């Protein structure tokens, strides 16, 4: 029997994240992805978004709740995109035993206004010692959210 226990730290609920992003929270919608789009997403971000992704959109801004694997467990993120740039990135739920520092604004602010440029974020994201896998997970999620926003119908 292992002595490891999985922690789940909830920092922000989905409704609270949406209330931060929108003056009047819109109803969620569903983006359906085909096999080709899923392959593109995996190539870009290393993440499989599945066949459908729930999103919220209003006045040119979209918001996504994404789960990405840090080291062993999912990290749940809220990411909003406006005009092709990250408008907000928040760690909603953190389940790893280390690397939790990525939840702090001093770290997440690095993503503000980041955009995709040739399949990469247009800026370097500073690492945190001991949190490399979590940092990488947040970068993958940011790229995925930016890509998903590009897939939305006009």
Phi and psi restraints in degrees (value plus and minus 20) as a CYANA .aco file:
   2 UNK   PHI    -103.6   -63.6
   2 UNK   PSI     127.7   167.7
   3 UNK   PHI    -106.8   -66.8
   3 UNK   PSI     -22.7    17.3
   4 UNK   PHI     -97.2   -57.2
   4 UNK   PSI     112.9   152.9
   5 UNK   PHI    -141.6  -101.6
   5 UNK   PSI     120.7   160.7
   6 UNK   PHI    -106.7   -66.7
   6 UNK   PSI     107.3   147.3
   7 UNK   PHI    -118.6   -78.6
   7 UNK   PSI     131.9   171.9
   8 UNK   PHI    -153.8  -113.8
   8 UNK   PSI      88.4   128.4
   9 UNK   PHI    -122.9   -82.9
   9 UNK   PSI      95.0   135.0
  10 UNK   PHI    -114.4   -74.4
  10 UNK   PSI      98.0   138.0
  11 UNK   PHI    -120.1   -80.1
  11 UNK   PSI     -49.0    -9.0
  12 UNK   PHI    -178.1  -138.1
  12 UNK   PSI     115.6   155.6
  13 UNK   PHI    -100.0   -60.0
  13 UNK   PSI     140.5   180.5
  14 UNK   PHI     -80.5   -40.5
  14 UNK   PSI     -66.9   -26.9
  15 UNK   PHI     -80.2   -40.2
  15 UNK   PSI     -57.3   -17.3
  16 UNK   PHI     -88.5   -48.5
  16 UNK   PSI     -58.2   -18.2
  17 UNK   PHI     -82.2   -42.2
  17 UNK   PSI     -65.7   -25.7
  18 UNK   PHI     -83.1   -43.1
  18 UNK   PSI     -57.4   -17.4
  19 UNK   PHI     -85.5   -45.5
  19 UNK   PSI     -49.7    -9.7
  20 UNK   PHI     -90.6   -50.6
  20 UNK   PSI     -50.3   -10.3
  21 UNK   PHI    -109.3   -69.3
  21 UNK   PSI     -49.4    -9.4
  22 UNK   PHI    -149.5  -109.5
  22 UNK   PSI     119.9   159.9
  23 UNK   PHI     -83.3   -43.3
  23 UNK   PSI     -67.6   -27.6
  24 UNK   PHI    -140.5  -100.5
  24 UNK   PSI      93.3   133.3
  25 UNK   PHI     -88.0   -48.0
  25 UNK   PSI     103.2   143.2
  26 UNK   PHI     -95.5   -55.5
  26 UNK   PSI     145.2   185.2
  27 UNK   PHI     -90.8   -50.8
  27 UNK   PSI     128.0   168.0
  28 UNK   PHI     -91.3   -51.3
  28 UNK   PSI     133.9   173.9
  29 UNK   PHI    -147.0  -107.0
  29 UNK   PSI     154.6   194.6
  30 UNK   PHI    -144.1  -104.1
  30 UNK   PSI     110.2   150.2
  31 UNK   PHI    -121.7   -81.7
  31 UNK   PSI      99.5   139.5
  32 UNK   PHI    -116.4   -76.4
  32 UNK   PSI     111.1   151.1
  33 UNK   PHI    -134.1   -94.1
  33 UNK   PSI     119.3   159.3
  34 UNK   PHI    -110.1   -70.1
  34 UNK   PSI     157.3   197.3
  35 UNK   PHI     -80.0   -40.0
  35 UNK   PSI     -58.4   -18.4
  36 UNK   PHI     -84.5   -44.5
  36 UNK   PSI     -62.7   -22.7
  37 UNK   PHI     -85.6   -45.6
  37 UNK   PSI     -60.1   -20.1
  38 UNK   PHI     -82.7   -42.7
  38 UNK   PSI     -59.5   -19.5
  39 UNK   PHI     -84.8   -44.8
  39 UNK   PSI     -60.9   -20.9
  40 UNK   PHI     -81.0   -41.0
  40 UNK   PSI     -64.0   -24.0
  41 UNK   PHI     -82.5   -42.5
  41 UNK   PSI     -62.9   -22.9
  42 UNK   PHI     -83.7   -43.7
  42 UNK   PSI     -61.0   -21.0
  43 UNK   PHI     -85.1   -45.1
  43 UNK   PSI     -61.0   -21.0
  44 UNK   PHI     -91.9   -51.9
  44 UNK   PSI     -68.3   -28.3
  45 UNK   PHI    -133.9   -93.9
  45 UNK   PSI     -32.0     8.0
  46 UNK   PHI      57.1    97.1
  46 UNK   PSI     -15.2    24.8
  47 UNK   PHI    -134.9   -94.9
  47 UNK   PSI     120.8   160.8
  48 UNK   PHI    -117.1   -77.1
  48 UNK   PSI      93.0   133.0
  49 UNK   PHI     -96.3   -56.3
  49 UNK   PSI     -24.8    15.2
  50 UNK   PHI      60.2   100.2
  50 UNK   PSI    -194.2  -154.2
  51 UNK   PHI    -101.8   -61.8
  51 UNK   PSI     -39.4     0.6
  52 UNK   PHI    -165.2  -125.2
  52 UNK   PSI     126.5   166.5
  53 UNK   PHI    -152.5  -112.5
  53 UNK   PSI     108.1   148.1
  54 UNK   PHI    -101.6   -61.6
  54 UNK   PSI     119.6   159.6
  55 UNK   PHI    -166.9  -126.9
  55 UNK   PSI     144.6   184.6
  56 UNK   PHI    -141.8  -101.8
  56 UNK   PSI     119.1   159.1
  57 UNK   PHI    -167.1  -127.1
  57 UNK   PSI     118.3   158.3
  58 UNK   PHI    -181.7  -141.7
  58 UNK   PSI     116.0   156.0
  59 UNK   PHI      30.3    70.3
  59 UNK   PSI      24.5    64.5
  60 UNK   PHI      59.7    99.7
  60 UNK   PSI     -14.8    25.2
  61 UNK   PHI    -135.4   -95.4
  61 UNK   PSI     113.5   153.5
  62 UNK   PHI    -136.2   -96.2
  62 UNK   PSI     132.9   172.9
  63 UNK   PHI    -154.2  -114.2
  63 UNK   PSI     122.1   162.1
  64 UNK   PHI    -152.5  -112.5
  64 UNK   PSI     125.4   165.4
  65 UNK   PHI    -135.7   -95.7
  65 UNK   PSI      93.6   133.6
  66 UNK   PHI    -141.4  -101.4
  66 UNK   PSI     125.7   165.7
  67 UNK   PHI    -132.3   -92.3
  67 UNK   PSI     107.2   147.2
  68 UNK   PHI    -150.3  -110.3
  68 UNK   PSI     127.3   167.3
  69 UNK   PHI    -100.9   -60.9
  69 UNK   PSI     108.4   148.4
  70 UNK   PHI    -100.3   -60.3
  70 UNK   PSI    -116.9   -76.9
  71 UNK   PHI    -115.3   -75.3
  71 UNK   PSI     -76.4   -36.4
  72 UNK   PHI    -146.3  -106.3
  72 UNK   PSI     -41.9    -1.9
  73 UNK   PHI    -147.5  -107.5
  73 UNK   PSI     138.0   178.0
  74 UNK   PHI     -91.3   -51.3
  74 UNK   PSI     124.8   164.8
  75 UNK   PHI    -131.2   -91.2
  75 UNK   PSI     105.5   145.5
  76 UNK   PHI    -116.4   -76.4
  76 UNK   PSI     105.9   145.9
  77 UNK   PHI    -142.7  -102.7
  77 UNK   PSI     126.7   166.7
  78 UNK   PHI    -127.3   -87.3
  78 UNK   PSI     105.8   145.8
  79 UNK   PHI    -153.6  -113.6
  79 UNK   PSI     109.3   149.3
  80 UNK   PHI    -132.8   -92.8
  80 UNK   PSI     128.3   168.3
  81 UNK   PHI    -150.3  -110.3
  81 UNK   PSI     112.3   152.3
  82 UNK   PHI    -159.9  -119.9
  82 UNK   PSI     110.2   150.2
  83 UNK   PHI      35.7    75.7
  83 UNK   PSI      17.2    57.2
  84 UNK   PHI      54.9    94.9
  84 UNK   PSI      -6.1    33.9
  85 UNK   PHI    -149.9  -109.9
  85 UNK   PSI     131.4   171.4
  86 UNK   PHI     -85.8   -45.8
  86 UNK   PSI     101.7   141.7
  87 UNK   PHI    -115.8   -75.8
  87 UNK   PSI     -45.8    -5.8
  88 UNK   PHI    -186.2  -146.2
  88 UNK   PSI     120.9   160.9
  89 UNK   PHI    -158.1  -118.1
  89 UNK   PSI     102.8   142.8
  90 UNK   PHI    -153.5  -113.5
  90 UNK   PSI     118.8   158.8
  91 UNK   PHI    -101.2   -61.2
  91 UNK   PSI      99.1   139.1
  92 UNK   PHI    -110.7   -70.7
  92 UNK   PSI     -67.8   -27.8
  93 UNK   PHI    -156.7  -116.7
  93 UNK   PSI     112.1   152.1
  94 UNK   PHI    -141.1  -101.1
  94 UNK   PSI     108.7   148.7
  95 UNK   PHI    -140.8  -100.8
  95 UNK   PSI     -20.2    19.8
  96 UNK   PHI    -104.0   -64.0
  96 UNK   PSI     140.8   180.8
  97 UNK   PHI    -102.2   -62.2
  97 UNK   PSI     -39.5     0.5
  98 UNK   PHI    -159.1  -119.1
  98 UNK   PSI     147.4   187.4
  99 UNK   PHI      69.4   109.4
  99 UNK   PSI     -14.4    25.6
 100 UNK   PHI     -80.7   -40.7
 100 UNK   PSI     -33.9     6.1
 101 UNK   PHI     -80.0   -40.0
 101 UNK   PSI     -40.4    -0.4
 102 UNK   PHI     -84.6   -44.6
 102 UNK   PSI     -32.8     7.2
 103 UNK   PHI     -97.6   -57.6
 103 UNK   PSI     -38.5     1.5
 104 UNK   PHI     -95.2   -55.2
 104 UNK   PSI     125.2   165.2
 105 UNK   PHI     -76.9   -36.9
 105 UNK   PSI     -52.2   -12.2
 106 UNK   PHI     -78.8   -38.8
 106 UNK   PSI     -48.7    -8.7
 107 UNK   PHI    -109.9   -69.9
 107 UNK   PSI     -70.8   -30.8
 108 UNK   PHI     -86.2   -46.2
 108 UNK   PSI     -45.4    -5.4
 109 UNK   PHI     -80.6   -40.6
 109 UNK   PSI     -41.9    -1.9
 110 UNK   PHI     -79.9   -39.9
 110 UNK   PSI     -45.4    -5.4
 111 UNK   PHI    -104.1   -64.1
 111 UNK   PSI     -34.7     5.3
 112 UNK   PHI     -75.8   -35.8
 112 UNK   PSI     106.2   146.2
 113 UNK   PHI      49.3    89.3
 113 UNK   PSI     -10.2    29.8
 114 UNK   PHI     -87.8   -47.8
 114 UNK   PSI     128.0   168.0
 115 UNK   PHI    -159.5  -119.5
 115 UNK   PSI     147.2   187.2
 116 UNK   PHI    -101.0   -61.0
 116 UNK   PSI     115.3   155.3
 117 UNK   PHI    -159.2  -119.2
 117 UNK   PSI      89.0   129.0
 118 UNK   PHI      34.1    74.1
 118 UNK   PSI      23.0    63.0
 119 UNK   PHI      58.5    98.5
 119 UNK   PSI     -11.6    28.4
 120 UNK   PHI    -149.9  -109.9
 120 UNK   PSI     140.6   180.6
 121 UNK   PHI     -88.0   -48.0
 121 UNK   PSI     126.4   166.4
 122 UNK   PHI    -100.3   -60.3
 122 UNK   PSI      -9.1    30.9
 123 UNK   PHI    -170.3  -130.3
 123 UNK   PSI     133.4   173.4
 124 UNK   PHI     -95.6   -55.6
 124 UNK   PSI     125.8   165.8
 125 UNK   PHI    -130.6   -90.6
 125 UNK   PSI     102.9   142.9
 126 UNK   PHI     -83.7   -43.7
 126 UNK   PSI     122.2   162.2
 127 UNK   PHI    -105.4   -65.4
 127 UNK   PSI     144.9   184.9
 128 UNK   PHI    -142.3  -102.3
 128 UNK   PSI     104.9   144.9
 129 UNK   PHI     -76.0   -36.0
 129 UNK   PSI     108.2   148.2
 130 UNK   PHI      66.4   106.4
 130 UNK   PSI     -21.6    18.4
 131 UNK   PHI    -148.0  -108.0
 131 UNK   PSI       1.4    41.4
 132 UNK   PHI     -74.6   -34.6
 132 UNK   PSI     -64.6   -24.6
 133 UNK   PHI     -87.2   -47.2
 133 UNK   PSI     -55.2   -15.2
 134 UNK   PHI     -89.8   -49.8
 134 UNK   PSI     -61.1   -21.1
 135 UNK   PHI     -79.4   -39.4
 135 UNK   PSI     -66.7   -26.7
 136 UNK   PHI     -81.1   -41.1
 136 UNK   PSI     -60.0   -20.0
 137 UNK   PHI     -82.3   -42.3
 137 UNK   PSI     -62.3   -22.3
 138 UNK   PHI     -86.3   -46.3
 138 UNK   PSI     -56.2   -16.2
 139 UNK   PHI     -85.8   -45.8
 139 UNK   PSI     -61.7   -21.7
 140 UNK   PHI     -82.4   -42.4
 140 UNK   PSI     -62.4   -22.4
 141 UNK   PHI     -85.0   -45.0
 141 UNK   PSI     -60.4   -20.4
 142 UNK   PHI     -81.7   -41.7
 142 UNK   PSI     -65.1   -25.1
 143 UNK   PHI     -82.9   -42.9
 143 UNK   PSI     -61.0   -21.0
 144 UNK   PHI     -83.9   -43.9
 144 UNK   PSI     -64.2   -24.2
 145 UNK   PHI     -82.3   -42.3
 145 UNK   PSI     -62.6   -22.6
 146 UNK   PHI     -82.5   -42.5
 146 UNK   PSI     -61.7   -21.7
 147 UNK   PHI     -86.9   -46.9
 147 UNK   PSI     -64.7   -24.7
 148 UNK   PHI     -79.3   -39.3
 148 UNK   PSI     -61.6   -21.6
 149 UNK   PHI     -77.4   -37.4
 149 UNK   PSI     -56.9   -16.9
 150 UNK   PHI     -88.9   -48.9
 150 UNK   PSI     -40.3    -0.3
 151 UNK   PHI    -105.9   -65.9
 151 UNK   PSI     -29.9    10.1
 152 UNK   PHI     -89.5   -49.5
 152 UNK   PSI     121.8   161.8
 153 UNK   PHI     -86.9   -46.9
 153 UNK   PSI     130.1   170.1
